[in-house]
């Protein structure tokens, strides 16, 4: 009896507790409490037949709708406004009917990058380096694109690029080893000053020639020890200054040994001449072959660099396999300029001027002037060691600080015909140096 009362009391207490818990839950939900959500019920995947653009078994791919059948209605175009009258450009702005807009003028230090980018963008883009000097031979600075006018085949071209940033130099240095001994000694003593005129961004290759051309080293850093060692190895003794005598009492073979002439070149009736006269042996100066070898090496240098052939020579030419005309065409095709320091006979006052003229049946006494004029380079005539060393600095400065002009040619992209270039500067008493023309080829516009 007592046990049944305890069970009843326990069930009653349990009922009271459950009622209190229900009342608290109802009160909590009424005051804004959040109930625990149920777990999401799984959803069945959509049937395959309801998906569009799919391949149904046994039916293949359904036909896609034709976009032309669902073209939206074309809205009516508003009438174009009447073109406004173009105001004439002021005379001081440098703009006219040809130069309608100013050319691209990169920020300082970005000029060479703009040249390379433009070359890759336009296949008929022409680069013209220009040097401007006053009547005293000093470089003229501070010019703008308004001061320049470029004509190709007599027709003025609108400038698309103008920059004055210095360009890194790729120089093929050509040393004449057929000079006389006294002149060769001066050139040997000046070779150590070449690196002082260059920067670490420049590169140099060295070539020599006497009876044939040869490469001493390929392109290497202008401030490297390798270049210093190669320049030291290119020092030569030069040619003997004594010349055979073919007239007078000392003509013929004045010194004999065992009844024969000690020098077969002077023996009468042998390879040097007939029985009554002597033909003096001719000197060999393969300058054309040396410039061509240097130009071929330069033609493989990347764009964006100024390509130069720098020659230290007296300019004499005889015995080359390549002709001057062929070498000049190769230089103009590959945008290579020839600079030179004249030494020896070509550097003497008066005689240096006369050596520019070619006498028939004689060797060329100085053809470097023709190379420089055809490629936009320049010459320095020096006779002393100090003068030769200064010419290295002067020509490197001139080649580095040029005005770079760029334009799009109006002619067909590639036709292989020579195109003349004329650059005019709107300043009095100035000397303008630029290449007179070029040959448009795939190599030029690469």
Buried (B, 14 or more C-beta within 10 A) or exposed (E): EEEEEEEEEEEEEEEEEEEEEEEEEEEEEEEEEEEEEEEEEEEEEEEEEEEEEEEEEEEEEEEEEEEEEEEEEEEEEEEEEEEEEEEEEEEEEBBEEEBEEBBBBBEEEEBBBBBEBBBEEBBBBBBBBBBBBEEEEEEBEEBEBBBBBBEBBEEBBBBBBBBBBBBBBBBBBBBBBBBBEEBBBBBBBBBEBBBEBBBEBBBBBBBBBBEBBBBBBEBBBBBBEEBEEBBEEBBBEBBEEEEBBBEEEEBBBEEEEEEEBEBEBBBBEBEBBEEEEBEEEEEBBBBBBBBBBBBBBBBEBEEBBBBBBBBBBBBBBBBBEBEBEEBBBBBBBBBBBBBBBBBBBBBBEEEBEEBBEBEEEEBBBBBBBBBBBBBBBBBBBBBEBEBBBBBBBBBBEBBBBBBBBBBBBEBEEBEEEEBEBBBEBEEEEBEBBBBBBBBBBEEBBE
